[in-house]
Amino acid sequence: DQSDYALQYLAKADSLLKPDRAGLYIASKDKEQRIGIIYGDFANRRAASQAIEQLPAELRTNKPFPRQTLWLK
């Protein structure tokens, strides 16, 4: 199940990184649910890409990529 995998991945990220910078998002479209993990807030795409290169290897195995998001509070 995708949500179980995402929660396990987030727990692993929390153990390796600063947990206050990680989050989970869920998006649905046409009966398809997508779950993503967000880590950090960066000034631009280049800064996000550089941060990805610094992630531990076990977190880079799923090929993370920068993505622009909108945070609603």
ZAPAVO-793567 format. One line per field, with one value per residue: residue number from 1; residue in three letters; x, y, z of N, C-alpha, C, CB in turn. Coordinates in pm, 1 decimal, m for minus. Glycine has a CB too. Example, Ala and Ser with C-alpha at 12.3 -4.5 7.8 and 13.67 -1.06 7.14 Angstrom:
2
minu	(1/2)
rodo	(ALA/SER)
n_east	(1319.0/1285.0)
n_north	(m569.0/m225.0)
n_up	(780.0/708.0)
ca_east	(1230.0/1367.0)
ca_north	(m450.0/m106.0)
ca_up	(780.0/714.0)
c_east	(1320.0/1290.0)
c_north	(m330.0/3.0)
c_up	(780.0/787.0)
cb_east	(1130.8/1408.4)
cb_north	(m447.3/m59.8)
cb_up	(904.6/572.5)
END
This chain:
73
minu	(1/2/3/4/5/6/7/8/9/10/11/12/13/14/15/16/17/18/19/20/21/22/23/24/25/26/27/28/29/30/31/32/33/34/35/36/37/38/39/40/41/42/43/44/45/46/47/48/49/50/51/52/53/54/55/56/57/58/59/60/61/62/63/64/65/66/67/68/69/70/71/72/73)
rodo	(ASP/GLN/SER/ASP/TYR/ALA/LEU/GLN/TYR/LEU/ALA/LYS/ALA/ASP/SER/LEU/LEU/LYS/PRO/ASP/ARG/ALA/GLY/LEU/TYR/ILE/ALA/SER/LYS/ASP/LYS/GLU/GLN/ARG/ILE/GLY/ILE/ILE/TYR/GLY/ASP/PHE/ALA/ASN/ARG/ARG/ALA/ALA/SER/GLN/ALA/ILE/GLU/GLN/LEU/PRO/ALA/GLU/LEU/ARG/THR/ASN/LYS/PRO/PHE/PRO/ARG/GLN/THR/LEU/TRP/LEU/LYS)
n_east	(84.8/55.2/39.3/131.8/396.5/487.1/466.8/653.7/884.6/892.4/931.3/1187.3/1324.3/1284.6/1447.4/1697.6/1723.9/1638.8/1348.7/1151.1/1145.1/1030.5/750.2/426.9/225.6/m93.1/m251.8/m530.4/m662.6/m891.9/m973.1/m725.4/m474.7/m209.0/83.4/313.0/636.2/762.4/1047.4/1187.0/1221.4/1298.8/1483.1/1496.1/1482.1/1736.8/1868.6/1715.7/1773.5/2045.8/2029.2/1908.8/2116.3/2272.7/2140.3/2120.6/2235.1/2050.5/1808.2/1803.9/1758.8/1507.3/1495.2/1447.0/1298.7/1298.4/1014.2/765.5/554.0/253.3/197.6/m57.9/m182.7)
n_north	(m118.5/217.5/430.1/316.8/262.5/525.6/634.5/474.6/551.3/821.5/800.2/690.0/903.2/1094.1/986.7/1024.5/1288.3/1636.5/1628.6/1828.8/1952.4/1790.4/1657.8/1526.8/1483.8/1449.8/1389.0/1382.7/1268.6/1202.8/946.1/848.7/829.7/1015.9/1014.9/1212.9/1309.4/1580.7/1779.0/2033.7/2387.5/2589.3/2854.4/2854.2/2647.7/2549.4/2555.4/2365.9/2138.4/2110.5/2050.4/1801.2/1649.4/1631.5/1462.7/1161.5/855.4/640.2/771.6/887.6/688.4/657.9/852.6/1146.0/1464.2/1818.1/2013.2/2248.3/2378.4/2482.3/2618.1/2615.7/2782.3)
n_up	(0.0/m84.7/98.6/338.4/266.3/221.1/478.9/614.6/478.2/544.3/820.5/818.4/700.4/899.3/1097.1/993.3/916.3/985.8/1154.3/1171.2/929.5/745.0/567.5/473.6/188.8/33.1/m267.6/m482.2/m790.3/m1033.9/m921.7/m856.6/m619.8/m496.4/m308.5/m145.5/m22.1/143.5/185.9/345.1/264.5/6.4/m152.1/m428.8/m728.1/m786.7/m537.8/m404.5/m557.2/m501.8/m231.5/m246.4/m350.6/m126.8/42.6/243.0/95.4/105.3/107.1/m136.8/m317.3/m432.4/m616.4/m559.4/m638.6/m711.9/m631.1/m676.7/m431.9/m270.4/33.8/260.5/535.4)
ca_east	(0.0/137.3/43.0/221.2/532.4/519.7/487.2/781.8/989.9/895.6/993.9/1330.1/1374.5/1287.5/1560.2/1822.5/1721.9/1565.8/1207.7/1062.1/1148.8/969.5/605.1/360.9/107.4/m175.6/m326.9/m616.8/m709.4/m955.9/m966.5/m587.0/m418.7/m63.2/137.4/447.7/706.7/823.9/1152.8/1248.6/1168.5/1419.0/1463.8/1477.8/1498.7/1878.7/1897.5/1650.3/1851.6/2169.2/1992.9/1885.4/2248.2/2329.6/2063.9/2184.1/2213.3/1930.0/1691.9/1810.0/1732.9/1379.6/1513.4/1368.7/1312.4/1239.9/875.7/707.8/428.0/191.4/161.6/m170.8/m183.7)
ca_north	(0.0/336.7/512.8/250.0/286.1/666.4/653.5/411.1/636.0/943.3/763.1/676.7/1039.6/1158.0/936.9/1067.2/1432.4/1716.1/1594.2/1945.0/2000.1/1689.5/1652.1/1434.1/1540.8/1355.1/1454.2/1290.2/1312.7/1095.6/820.6/810.9/900.7/1027.1/1053.5/1264.6/1353.6/1710.5/1806.4/2165.8/2501.8/2643.0/2980.5/2830.5/2508.7/2512.8/2526.7/2238.2/2033.1/2093.7/1981.8/1660.4/1586.2/1613.1/1364.3/1030.6/769.6/557.9/854.8/924.5/571.0/674.6/964.4/1265.1/1575.1/1941.3/2038.2/2368.5/2354.1/2598.2/2584.9/2691.0/2774.7)
ca_up	(0.0/m104.0/220.4/433.8/219.6/244.1/622.5/648.0/421.5/626.3/948.0/790.9/681.0/1031.3/1175.3/930.4/889.0/1084.2/1131.6/1159.5/790.8/659.2/570.5/383.8/124.8/m41.5/m374.8/m555.5/m920.6/m1110.5/m845.5/m831.0/m505.2/m496.3/m179.3/m160.2/97.6/121.7/282.3/338.5/190.8/m55.9/m222.7/m571.4/m771.4/m776.9/m396.4/m373.0/m623.6/m425.4/m107.3/m280.8/m364.8/7.6/118.7/255.8/m21.6/116.7/76.6/m278.4/m402.0/m502.9/m708.1/m525.1/m731.9/m659.0/m674.4/m616.7/m362.8/m205.8/172.4/315.3/682.2)
c_east	(89.3/146.7/133.0/367.2/575.1/546.4/618.7/898.5/1004.0/959.7/1144.7/1392.1/1383.9/1407.1/1694.8/1835.9/1653.0/1415.5/1115.3/1059.5/1077.8/818.2/552.9/245.2/36.8/m254.3/m408.9/m659.6/m766.6/m937.7/m824.7/m533.8/m267.1/m20.4/280.1/505.8/780.9/931.4/1210.8/1175.2/1290.4/1386.4/1437.2/1505.6/1643.7/1915.8/1835.3/1727.7/1982.4/2141.7/1967.7/2018.2/2312.7/2253.0/2143.5/2144.6/2083.2/1802.4/1691.3/1775.6/1603.4/1378.3/1424.1/1394.7/1250.2/1099.4/824.9/573.0/378.7/146.0/48.1/m170.2/m315.7)
c_north	(124.8/421.1/449.4/274.1/429.6/692.4/591.0/497.1/763.6/914.3/749.4/815.8/1112.5/1112.7/986.5/1218.7/1507.4/1695.9/1714.0/2001.4/1904.6/1691.2/1556.7/1507.0/1433.0/1434.8/1348.4/1352.9/1191.8/958.1/771.1/895.2/899.5/1075.9/1098.8/1306.1/1481.1/1728.8/1943.7/2267.0/2575.3/2765.6/2960.5/2683.7/2462.2/2476.0/2393.4/2121.9/2006.3/2020.0/1833.8/1586.2/1556.9/1512.0/1234.9/941.1/690.0/638.6/899.2/807.7/583.3/797.6/1084.1/1375.9/1699.7/1961.5/2161.5/2333.1/2483.9/2552.9/2675.5/2674.0/2820.9)
c_up	(0.0/23.5/326.8/395.9/248.7/392.1/668.1/598.5/504.6/761.6/930.8/774.2/814.7/1113.3/1120.4/914.1/1002.7/1061.9/1115.8/1017.7/695.5/675.4/464.4/317.7/44.5/m144.4/m447.5/m686.9/m993.0/m1046.6/m819.7/m716.1/m515.1/m359.4/m201.6/m26.6/61.6/227.8/255.6/252.6/136.4/m139.6/m371.6/m603.1/m757.7/m632.9/m355.3/m434.6/m549.4/m294.3/m132.6/m291.1/m229.6/92.2/133.0/137.2/m12.4/94.1/m70.2/m371.1/m482.0/m592.9/m675.0/m626.3/m670.9/m715.9/m601.3/m553.6/m303.2/m68.0/217.1/467.1/735.2)
cb_east	(m96.5/80.8/m99.9/191.6/543.4/405.7/370.4/789.8/958.8/752.8/934.1/1354.0/1283.4/1159.2/1558.2/1834.8/1650.7/1604.4/1158.5/1105.0/1293.0/1025.2/545.6/312.1/145.3/m271.3/m231.5/m740.3/m594.7/m900.8/m1042.6/m499.3/m465.6/m12.5/130.2/449.1/804.8/718.2/1262.8/1385.4/1077.2/1486.5/1585.1/1570.1/1452.5/1968.0/1844.6/1504.2/1881.1/2234.1/1868.5/1806.7/2340.5/2333.1/1928.3/2144.3/2330.1/1925.0/1689.4/1948.4/1727.2/1266.0/1486.5/1402.6/1246.6/1329.8/782.8/691.3/443.9/70.8/284.4/m307.2/m71.0)
cb_north	(m0.2/420.8/532.3/98.1/256.7/757.0/593.5/268.9/670.9/1000.0/631.1/590.0/1118.0/1128.1/784.3/1002.5/1461.4/1868.0/1510.7/2053.9/2019.4/1549.9/1791.0/1307.1/1660.6/1273.5/1529.1/1251.6/1379.4/1093.3/714.0/828.5/837.2/1123.4/936.3/1381.3/1243.2/1826.1/1698.7/2152.3/2596.2/2536.8/3068.7/2922.8/2492.9/2628.9/2640.5/2237.9/2072.2/2230.5/2046.4/1648.6/1675.3/1745.4/1336.8/963.6/674.1/491.9/977.4/976.9/445.8/684.1/919.0/1313.8/1541.8/2063.0/1913.8/2482.0/2246.3/2655.9/2599.5/2642.9/2858.0)
cb_up	(123.3/m217.6/276.8/439.0/69.5/194.1/701.4/586.4/273.0/645.8/1002.2/663.6/583.7/1107.1/1177.7/796.5/755.1/1073.7/1244.2/1257.0/745.8/691.4/550.6/459.1/34.2/53.5/m473.7/m471.6/m1003.1/m1251.3/m918.1/m958.3/m371.5/m608.8/m76.0/m255.9/151.7/126.7/276.4/288.3/282.3/m142.1/m204.1/m654.8/m916.3/m826.6/m305.5/m423.9/m769.6/m397.3/m44.2/m413.9/m447.1/80.0/50.9/390.5/m38.1/253.2/168.4/m312.0/m316.4/m402.9/m849.0/m382.3/m868.0/m692.2/m646.4/m723.1/m253.6/m290.6/268.0/253.5/743.0)
END
